[in-house]
Amino acid sequence: MKNKFLKSIFVVTLGCALFVSCKPKDSTDAVEGDAAQKVYVAPGKYDEFYNFVSGGFSGQVSVYGLPSGRLLRVMPVFSEDPQSGYGYSEETKPMLNTSHGYVPWDDQHHLDLSQTNGEVDGRWIFANANNTPRIARIDLKTFRTAEIIELPNCAGNHSSPFITENTEYVVGASRFSVPPDNDNGDVPINTYKKNFKGYLSFVKIGKEGQLDLSFQIVAPGVNFDLSHPGKKESHGWFFFSCYNTEQANTLLEVNASKNDKDFIMAVNWKKAEEYIKAGKGKRIPAKYAHNTWDEKTQSAKSVIMNEVLTLDASELKDICYMIPCPKSPHGCDIDPTGEYIIGSGKLAALIPVFSFTKLKDAIAKKQFDGSYAGIPVVKYEAALYGEVQKPGLGPLHTEFDGKGNAYTTMFVSSEVVKWNIKDLKVLDRKATYYSPGHLMVPGGNTEKPFGKYMVVYNKITKDRFLPTGPELAQSAQLFDISGDKMKLLLDFPTIGEPHYAQGIPADKVRNNGQLKYYDIAANKHPFATKGEKESKVVREGNKVHIYMTCIRSHFAPDNIEGIRVGDEVYFHVTNLEQDWDVPHGFAIKGANNAELLIMPGETLTLKWVPEKKGIFPFYCTDFCSALHQEMQGYVRVSPAGSNVPITYSVGTNLPKE
């Protein structure tokens, strides 16, 4: 066993060494002759697909057009955004609240689009926060984060946020098992096997998208990596890849890579629902934040929840099953029919394909090979459909084209491999540049993929783009997969570090009730100012509320006096425009946060505490008209205790002749 393990490590290490020293053999003929024509989108024309890309360590989600690769938008989700003021304005600060307090940054790994009958529907996209475990729902009518829910008893929310075929649930699972929140966490780390647990979170999604942490399944203390739901016949099940079945707690690259096989955990969530209805669940204390955005008040609120319903998989023997999977599995992907479950062992030299039909039969016949931490282990051969032999080095992730083919990234050998699901034969392979992680076919994780394009997200670029110091932009590579052979069309850089992505035909989003501006008559913000005549400045002790409007090309009021050092000044700025794509910005000298970017018909608030006396200009930061430069004003700040009265005006406070 030890010799086999050392050999596998040697092979992977050698492969990595070859990768960093050599280019793939076919690197000279990477792009086909008609590639430029295929990706060209003429001025004034729209891209065919939206491509939503996770932002990794940026905490945001970016939106690109396909096939052009043009960056269309960066949507703030789990991190402050100086461009829009997200996390800086008083309205949006609650969106970043957690049980640990205000968290201004997170690591955003995976995305999943809402579905109806197994097809992407363009309503919402869900995003995970990996570091402080959370799931967000982004409304694709506004391209704004609408809701964020924290996951208790969880650390490293990596296996998330994947969606069932009718958007019944979105899930999250612990990458890092830890003691439960309500237990004494002050235990020696090397008591991992005794005290650490994994939790699988099932978040119910309402008809309007509302998130509710319905229940959690208590699972063994392993590392849950990725997951995907069943489809069609396997709907009602969820599948999670897990590694570190050795339950190691130090130097995992060695100590968590010893077993020839780890597991894919199959979870019967329909059966879990039955147990909950039968009263088998247990409510335990759990503190977590639930943050929601209200479009009517244009403000967020954060509520701390205090308990969660749990089911213990080791006690309820028929909701979870372990399927052996070689070796240190990462990806866990389900084909469009729902029959085939593909595991991708990072250290395996093959790709195992499991059959849902055989899995059900094995469970019915109790074809088990013992148990793991109280959970039945299905015999490998009993669930196995077959193995893809010699696909490449370091298989990670698989997506599908809806034509019976699968596409798998090979991290170590820097390639993507196309293979047939039924006969498990490799059909094509293309070099990528370099070390691909995830890949994306629009709709490729659903029952109805759009098998025209594939985008591969590489971890290392080296020689693909102009150098920018020690760190280079990550490379996304667009392939045409409409024919028998994959054709590389385009490289384009992305923000963040992209992990997973989702693609959808543009018409399913842009023709689905896209908001162009906020109706100012419907603005229920408590400090909305719906016309210049309503603008005012109100002192309440040391708090000063400025009810301000902006419109091309001035603020009202634009001269304010009577502010004192140490006051809490709240600029409540309402954009009076009722025209598409005419935002206004607001910034004031000395503010130690960020600007506001206020959409037409919207109200946002900037808090400012002046620390010195003087004259402080403010201005519009978003170029809005030919007289944008003239869109400015002044605030006079007097010493603390000054008797200068509050005054405000627009257009009348002119110098005396």
C-alpha positions in Angstrom: 0.0 0.0 0.0 2.8 2.4 1.0 4.7 1.7 -2.3 1.6 2.2 -4.4 1.0 5.5 -2.6 4.5 6.7 -3.2 4.4 5.8 -6.8 1.2 7.7 -7.4 2.7 10.8 -5.7 5.8 10.4 -7.9 3.7 10.2 -11.1 1.7 13.4 -10.2 4.8 15.2 -9.1 6.6 14.3 -12.4 3.6 15.4 -14.4 3.6 18.7 -12.6 7.3 19.1 -13.3 6.8 18.4 -17.0 3.9 20.9 -17.1 5.9 23.8 -15.8 8.9 23.1 -18.0 7.2 22.2 -21.3 4.3 23.4 -23.4 1.7 20.9 -24.7 2.8 19.3 -28.0 0.0 20.9 -30.1 0.4 24.4 -28.8 1.4 25.7 -32.2 -2.0 25.0 -33.9 -4.2 26.1 -31.0 -6.5 28.5 -33.0 -8.5 27.6 -36.1 -8.3 29.9 -39.1 -11.9 31.1 -38.9 -11.8 31.7 -35.1 -11.9 35.5 -35.3 -15.0 35.4 -37.5 -16.8 33.1 -35.1 -16.2 35.3 -32.0 -16.7 38.7 -33.7 -19.8 40.5 -32.4 -20.2 43.7 -34.4 -20.7 47.1 -32.7 -24.3 47.5 -31.7 -24.9 43.7 -31.7 -25.5 41.5 -28.7 -23.7 38.4 -27.6 -25.6 35.1 -27.9 -24.9 34.0 -24.3 -24.4 35.5 -20.9 -21.4 33.9 -19.1 -21.5 34.3 -15.3 -18.1 33.7 -13.8 -17.2 33.2 -10.1 -14.8 35.8 -8.8 -12.8 33.6 -6.5 -10.7 35.7 -4.1 -12.4 39.0 -5.3 -15.7 37.8 -3.7 -17.6 39.1 -6.7 -19.4 37.6 -9.8 -18.4 38.8 -13.2 -20.6 38.8 -16.4 -19.1 38.2 -19.8 -20.7 38.0 -23.2 -20.1 34.9 -25.4 -18.7 34.5 -27.9 -17.0 37.9 -27.7 -15.5 37.4 -24.2 -16.4 41.1 -23.4 -16.7 42.0 -19.8 -20.2 43.4 -19.2 -20.5 43.7 -15.5 -19.0 43.0 -12.1 -21.7 42.2 -9.5 -20.8 42.7 -5.9 -21.9 39.8 -3.7 -19.6 38.9 -0.8 -17.1 41.8 -0.8 -17.2 45.6 -0.6 -17.2 47.3 -3.9 -15.9 50.9 -4.1 -17.3 51.3 -7.7 -20.9 51.0 -6.6 -20.6 51.6 -2.9 -21.9 48.1 -2.0 -20.9 47.5 1.6 -20.2 51.2 2.1 -23.7 52.7 1.8 -25.9 52.4 4.9 -28.5 50.5 2.8 -26.1 47.7 1.7 -24.0 47.2 4.8 -26.4 44.7 6.3 -25.8 42.4 3.3 -22.3 41.6 4.6 -23.4 40.9 8.2 -22.7 37.5 9.7 -22.8 35.8 13.1 -19.1 36.9 13.3 -20.0 40.5 12.6 -19.5 42.6 9.5 -17.3 40.6 7.0 -16.1 42.8 4.1 -14.5 40.1 2.0 -15.0 36.5 1.1 -13.9 33.8 -1.4 -16.5 33.1 -4.1 -16.1 29.8 -5.9 -19.2 28.4 -7.5 -22.4 29.5 -9.2 -25.7 27.9 -10.3 -28.6 29.2 -12.3 -32.2 28.6 -11.2 -34.0 25.9 -13.1 -37.5 24.9 -14.1 -38.1 21.3 -15.2 -34.3 20.8 -15.4 -33.7 23.8 -17.7 -32.1 27.2 -16.8 -34.8 29.8 -16.6 -33.0 33.1 -16.2 -34.6 34.2 -12.9 -31.7 34.0 -10.4 -28.2 32.9 -10.0 -26.8 31.5 -6.7 -23.3 32.0 -5.4 -21.4 30.5 -2.5 -19.1 32.2 0.0 -16.3 29.7 0.9 -14.5 31.3 3.8 -17.4 32.5 6.0 -20.0 30.0 4.8 -22.9 31.6 3.0 -25.2 31.3 0.0 -26.3 34.3 -2.0 -29.2 34.7 -4.5 -28.7 37.3 -7.2 -31.8 38.7 -9.0 -31.2 38.7 -12.8 -33.8 41.3 -13.3 -31.5 43.8 -11.6 -28.2 41.9 -11.6 -28.0 42.7 -7.8 -27.6 40.5 -4.7 -31.0 40.0 -3.3 -30.4 37.7 -0.4 -27.6 36.1 1.6 -28.0 33.3 4.2 -25.2 32.1 6.4 -24.7 28.3 7.0 -24.0 27.3 10.7 -21.9 24.3 11.7 -20.0 24.7 8.5 -16.4 25.7 7.6 -15.3 26.1 4.0 -18.6 26.1 2.1 -17.1 24.6 -1.1 -19.6 22.0 -2.1 -22.1 24.7 -2.9 -24.5 26.3 -4.2 -26.0 23.6 -6.4 -29.6 23.6 -7.4 -32.3 20.9 -7.7 -34.1 20.6 -11.1 -37.0 22.8 -10.1 -35.1 25.1 -7.7 -36.5 23.4 -4.7 -33.2 23.4 -2.8 -29.8 24.9 -2.9 -27.1 23.0 -0.9 -23.9 23.7 0.9 -21.5 21.3 2.6 -18.4 21.6 4.9 -15.1 21.5 3.1 -13.5 21.6 6.5 -15.2 19.4 9.1 -15.2 21.1 12.5 -16.9 20.6 15.9 -20.6 21.7 15.7 -21.2 25.3 16.7 -23.2 24.4 19.9 -20.4 22.0 21.1 -17.3 22.9 23.0 -15.0 23.8 20.2 -12.0 24.2 22.5 -10.7 20.7 21.9 -7.3 19.4 20.7 -7.0 19.5 16.9 -5.7 15.9 17.0 -9.1 14.7 18.3 -10.4 15.2 14.8 -11.9 11.7 14.5 -13.8 12.0 17.8 -15.0 15.6 17.7 -15.2 16.9 14.1 -18.3 16.6 12.0 -19.4 17.5 8.5 -22.7 19.2 7.8 -24.8 19.2 4.6 -27.1 22.2 4.5 -30.4 22.1 2.5 -31.7 25.6 1.9 -35.3 25.7 0.7 -36.1 28.2 -2.0 -39.5 29.9 -2.1 -41.5 30.8 -5.2 -40.1 34.3 -5.1 -36.6 33.0 -4.3 -36.8 33.4 -0.5 -34.1 31.3 1.2 -34.8 29.3 4.3 -32.3 26.8 6.0 -34.7 23.9 6.0 -32.5 21.2 7.6 -28.9 20.0 7.9 -27.6 16.4 7.8 -24.9 15.5 10.3 -22.3 13.6 8.3 -18.9 12.1 9.1 -15.9 14.3 9.7 -14.4 14.3 6.2 -13.8 17.0 3.5 -16.8 17.6 1.3 -15.5 18.9 -2.0 -18.2 19.3 -4.7 -21.8 18.2 -5.4 -24.6 18.0 -8.0 -28.2 17.0 -7.8 -29.8 14.1 -9.5 -32.0 14.6 -12.6 -35.1 12.9 -13.9 -35.0 9.4 -12.4 -32.4 10.4 -9.9 -34.3 13.6 -8.9 -34.7 13.5 -5.2 -31.0 12.6 -4.6 -27.9 14.7 -4.2 -24.3 13.5 -4.7 -21.3 14.9 -2.9 -17.6 14.1 -3.5 -15.6 13.7 -0.3 -11.9 13.2 0.4 -9.8 12.9 3.5 -11.6 9.7 4.5 -8.4 9.1 6.5 -9.7 11.9 8.8 -6.2 13.5 8.9 -5.7 16.9 10.4 -2.2 17.8 9.3 -0.2 17.7 6.1 -3.2 16.5 4.2 -1.2 16.3 0.9 0.3 13.1 2.3 -1.9 12.0 5.2 -5.2 12.5 3.3 -4.0 10.8 0.1 -3.3 7.3 1.4 -6.5 5.5 0.6 -6.9 4.0 -2.9 -10.5 5.2 -2.8 -12.5 7.9 -1.1 -16.2 8.4 -1.5 -19.1 10.0 -3.3 -21.9 10.4 -0.8 -25.4 9.7 -2.2 -28.0 11.6 -0.2 -31.8 10.8 -0.6 -33.2 14.2 0.3 -36.8 13.0 -0.4 -36.3 10.4 2.3 -34.9 13.1 4.6 -38.0 15.2 4.0 -40.1 12.1 5.1 -38.1 11.8 8.3 -38.6 15.5 9.1 -42.4 15.2 8.6 -42.3 12.2 10.9 -40.7 14.3 13.6 -37.3 12.6 13.4 -35.4 15.9 13.2 -33.7 17.5 16.1 -33.5 21.3 16.7 -30.2 22.5 18.0 -28.9 26.0 18.8 -27.2 27.6 15.9 -26.5 31.3 15.3 -26.5 32.5 11.7 -27.4 35.6 9.7 -30.1 35.9 7.1 -29.8 39.1 5.1 -32.4 40.3 2.6 -32.7 43.2 0.2 -36.0 45.0 -0.1 -36.6 46.5 -3.5 -39.4 48.7 -2.2 -37.4 50.4 0.5 -34.2 49.9 -1.4 -32.6 48.8 1.8 -31.2 45.6 3.4 -31.9 44.1 6.8 -30.0 41.4 8.7 -31.7 39.0 11.1 -29.8 36.6 13.4 -31.4 33.2 13.5 -30.9 30.9 16.6 -31.6 27.3 15.7 -31.5 24.7 13.0 -33.2 21.4 12.3 -30.8 18.4 12.0 -30.9 14.8 10.9 -28.1 12.4 11.9 -27.0 10.2 8.9 -25.4 7.6 11.2 -28.7 7.1 13.0 -31.1 7.2 10.0 -29.5 4.5 7.9 -31.3 5.0 4.6 -30.7 8.7 3.7 -27.0 8.5 3.0 -24.8 6.0 1.2 -21.1 6.0 0.4 -19.9 5.0 -3.0 -16.1 4.2 -3.2 -14.4 6.5 -5.7 -10.7 6.6 -6.7 -8.7 8.7 -5.6 -9.2 12.0 -3.8 -12.3 12.9 -5.8 -12.9 16.5 -6.7 -15.6 16.9 -9.3 -19.0 15.1 -8.9 -21.1 15.5 -12.0 -24.4 14.1 -13.2 -25.2 13.6 -16.9 -28.3 15.1 -18.5 -30.3 11.9 -18.2 -29.6 11.6 -14.5 -28.4 8.0 -14.9 -24.6 8.5 -14.8 -22.6 9.9 -11.9 -19.1 10.9 -12.8 -16.4 11.1 -10.2 -13.1 12.8 -10.9 -10.2 11.6 -8.7 -7.4 14.1 -8.7 -4.9 11.3 -8.2 -6.6 8.7 -10.4 -5.5 7.6 -13.8 -9.1 6.9 -14.9 -12.6 8.3 -14.6 -15.2 6.2 -12.8 -18.8 6.4 -14.1 -21.5 5.1 -11.7 -25.0 4.1 -12.7 -28.0 5.4 -10.7 -30.0 2.3 -11.7 -27.2 0.0 -10.4 -26.9 2.1 -7.2 -30.6 1.7 -6.4 -30.4 -2.0 -7.1 -27.3 -2.4 -4.9 -29.1 -0.6 -2.1 -32.2 -2.7 -2.5 -30.1 -5.9 -2.4 -27.9 -4.5 0.4 -24.7 -5.0 -1.6 -22.6 -3.3 1.0 -19.0 -3.5 1.9 -19.4 -2.6 5.5 -19.9 0.9 6.7 -18.0 4.2 7.2 -18.8 6.1 10.4 -22.2 4.4 10.5 -23.1 5.0 6.9 -23.4 2.0 4.5 -20.7 1.6 1.9 -22.0 0.3 -1.5 -19.7 -2.1 -3.2 -17.7 -0.3 -5.9 -18.5 -2.8 -8.7 -22.2 -2.9 -7.7 -22.6 0.8 -8.5 -20.0 1.1 -11.3 -21.1 1.5 -14.9 -17.6 1.5 -16.2 -14.3 3.4 -16.3 -12.8 5.8 -18.8 -9.3 4.5 -19.3 -6.3 6.7 -19.7 -8.2 10.0 -20.1 -5.3 12.2 -19.0 -3.6 13.3 -15.7 -5.5 15.0 -12.9 -9.2 14.8 -14.0 -11.2 17.5 -12.2 -14.5 18.5 -13.7 -17.0 17.3 -16.3 -19.8 18.9 -18.3 -22.0 17.7 -21.0 -23.2 18.8 -24.5 -26.6 17.0 -24.6 -25.5 14.8 -27.4 -24.2 11.9 -25.3 -20.7 13.4 -24.8 -18.8 14.5 -21.7 -15.9 16.9 -21.4 -13.4 16.6 -18.6 -10.6 19.0 -17.6 -7.1 17.5 -16.9 -5.3 19.7 -14.5 -1.8 18.1 -14.6 -1.7 17.3 -18.3 -3.3 20.7 -19.2 -6.0 19.5 -21.5 -9.7 19.0 -21.9 -10.9 15.5 -23.0 -14.1 14.7 -24.9 -15.5 11.2 -24.3 -18.7 9.3 -25.0 -20.8 8.5 -22.0 -22.2 5.2 -23.3 -19.1 3.4 -24.5 -16.6 5.4 -22.4 -14.2 6.0 -25.3 -12.1 9.1 -25.6 -13.1 11.0 -28.8 -10.9 14.1 -28.8 -8.5 16.0 -26.6 -7.3 19.6 -26.8 -4.4 21.4 -24.9 -5.4 24.2 -22.7 -3.1 27.0 -21.3 -2.5 26.0 -18.5 -3.8 23.8 -15.6 -7.5 23.9 -16.2 -9.8 23.7 -13.2 -13.5 24.0 -14.0 -15.1 24.2 -17.4 -18.5 25.4 -18.5 -20.9 24.4 -21.3 -24.0 26.7 -21.2 -26.6 24.5 -19.5 -24.0 21.8 -19.2 -25.0 20.8 -15.7 -28.8 20.6 -16.6 -31.1 18.3 -18.4 -30.9 20.4 -21.6 -27.4 21.7 -22.4 -26.8 24.2 -25.2 -23.9 22.2 -26.8 -22.4 25.0 -28.9 -19.6 26.5 -26.8 -17.4 25.4 -24.0 -15.3 27.7 -21.8 -12.3 26.3 -19.9 -11.0 28.2 -16.9 -7.2 27.9 -16.5 -5.4 28.5 -13.2 -2.0 29.5 -14.8 -1.5 31.6 -17.9 2.3 32.2 -18.1 2.7 33.2 -21.8 -0.9 34.0 -22.8 -1.1 37.7 -22.0 1.1 40.7 -21.6 3.0 40.3 -18.3 1.8 42.3 -15.3 4.4 41.5 -12.6 4.5 38.3 -10.6 0.8 37.7 -11.0 -1.0 37.3 -14.3 -4.6 37.4 -15.3 -6.5 34.1 -15.3 -7.2 32.7 -18.7 -10.7 31.7 -20.0 -10.6 29.8 -23.3 -13.6 29.5 -25.5 -14.0 26.4 -27.6 -16.5 25.5 -30.4 -17.9 22.1 -29.6 -20.7 22.0 -32.2 -18.7 19.5 -34.4 -16.9 16.3 -33.8 -13.7 18.0 -32.8 -13.2 20.8 -30.3 -11.9 24.1 -31.8 -10.2 26.7 -29.7 -11.6 30.1 -30.7 -10.5 32.7 -28.1 -8.5 33.5 -25.0 -9.8 36.2 -22.7 -8.7 37.2 -19.2 -11.1 37.2 -16.2 -11.2 38.9 -12.8 -10.7 37.2 -9.5 -9.7 33.7 -9.7 -12.5 32.1 -11.6 -13.6 28.7 -10.4 -16.9 27.6 -11.8 -19.2 29.5 -14.2 -22.7 29.3 -15.7 -23.8 30.1 -19.2 -27.3 30.9 -20.5 -28.8 32.1 -23.8 -29.0 35.9 -23.5 -32.7 36.0 -24.5 -33.6 34.0 -21.4 -32.3 36.8 -19.2 -32.7 40.1 -21.1 -36.3 39.2 -22.1 -37.3 38.1 -18.6 -38.4 41.4 -17.1 -35.1 43.2 -17.0 -35.3 46.4 -14.8 -34.2 49.6 -16.6 -34.8 52.1 -13.9 -36.6 52.3 -10.5 -40.0 54.0 -10.5 -39.5 56.9 -8.3 -43.2 57.0 -7.4 -42.8 53.5 -5.9 -39.7 54.4 -3.9 -40.5 53.5 -0.3 -37.1 54.4 1.1 -37.7 56.2 4.5 -35.4 59.0 3.4 -36.4 59.3 -0.3 -36.6 62.8 -1.7 -38.9 62.7 -4.7 -38.4 66.2 -5.8 -36.1 69.2 -5.3 -38.7 71.0 -3.3 -38.6 68.2 -0.7 -34.8 68.5 -0.2 -33.8 69.6 3.2 -31.2 69.3 6.1 -32.4 68.2 9.5 -30.3 68.1 12.7 -31.2 65.6 15.4 -28.6 66.2 18.1 -25.2 65.3 16.7 -26.9 63.5 13.8 -27.6 65.4 10.6 -29.8 64.0 7.8 -29.4 65.6 4.4 -32.3 64.8 2.1 -30.6 65.4 -1.3 -31.6 64.9 -4.9 -29.5 64.6 -8.0 -30.4 65.1 -11.7 -28.5 66.2 -14.7 -26.6 68.3 -13.8 -26.8 69.4 -10.1 -27.5 68.4 -6.5 -30.1 69.9 -4.3 -29.1 71.3 -1.9 -25.6 72.1 -3.2 -24.6 74.6 -0.4 -24.8 73.3 3.2 -23.6 75.1 6.3 -23.9 74.5 10.0 -22.2 71.1 10.1 -19.9 70.6 13.0 -16.8 68.5 13.6 -17.8 65.1 15.0 -21.3 65.2 13.6 -22.7 62.0 12.1 -23.8 63.3 8.7 -26.0 61.1 6.5 -26.3 62.1 2.8 -29.5 60.4 1.6 -29.2 61.0 -2.1 -32.1 60.3 -4.5 -31.5 60.1 -8.2 -34.5 61.8 -9.9 -33.7 60.5 -13.3 -36.3 58.2 -15.0 -34.2 57.2 -17.9 -32.3 54.0 -18.5 -28.6 54.0 -17.7 -28.3 57.4 -16.1 -26.8 56.7 -12.7 -25.2 59.5 -10.7 -22.3 59.2 -8.3 -21.7 61.0 -5.0 -18.4 61.5 -3.1 -17.2 64.1 -0.6 -13.7 65.0 0.4 -12.5 63.3 3.6 -15.0 60.5 3.6 -13.1 57.3 4.7 -15.4 54.8 3.0 -16.3 55.1 -0.7 -18.6 56.8 -3.2 -22.2 56.1 -3.9 -23.4 55.0 -7.3 -27.2 55.7 -7.4 -29.4 54.2 -10.1 -32.3 56.2 -11.6 -35.1 56.4 -9.1 -33.0 55.0 -6.3 -32.0 56.4 -2.9 -28.7 55.5 -1.2 -27.0 56.8 2.0 -23.4 57.8 2.7 -22.4 58.3 6.3 -19.7 60.9 6.9 -18.1 62.1 10.2 -16.0 65.2 9.5 -12.9 65.3 11.6 -11.7 68.9 10.9 -13.2 72.2 10.1 -13.2 73.7 6.6 -14.9 73.7 3.3 -15.5 70.2 1.8 -16.6 69.8 -1.8 -18.8 67.0 -3.0 -19.4 66.0 -6.6 -20.9 63.4 -9.0 -18.4 60.7 -9.8 -20.3 59.2 -12.7 -20.0 61.1 -16.0 -23.6 61.8 -16.7 -23.9 64.8 -19.1 -21.9 67.5 -20.9 -22.1 69.5 -17.7 -21.0 66.7 -15.4 -18.0 68.7 -14.3 -20.4 71.4 -13.0 -22.3 68.9 -10.9 -20.8 69.7 -7.5 -21.5 71.4 -4.2 -19.9 72.5 -0.9 -20.3 71.6 2.8 -19.1 74.1 5.5 -17.8 72.4 8.6 -17.5 74.5 11.8 -15.8 73.6 15.0 -17.6 71.4 17.5 -19.9 73.5 19.7 -20.2 76.2 17.0 -23.4 78.2 16.8 -23.4 78.4 13.0 -27.0 77.5 12.1 -28.0 74.8 9.6 -28.7 76.4 6.2 -29.0 74.9 2.8 -29.8 76.1 -0.7 -29.4 75.5 -4.4 -29.0 78.3 -6.9 -29.5 81.2 -4.5 -26.4 81.4 -2.3 -24.4 83.5 -4.7 -21.7 86.1 -3.8 -22.9 89.6 -3.1 -22.1 92.1 -5.8 
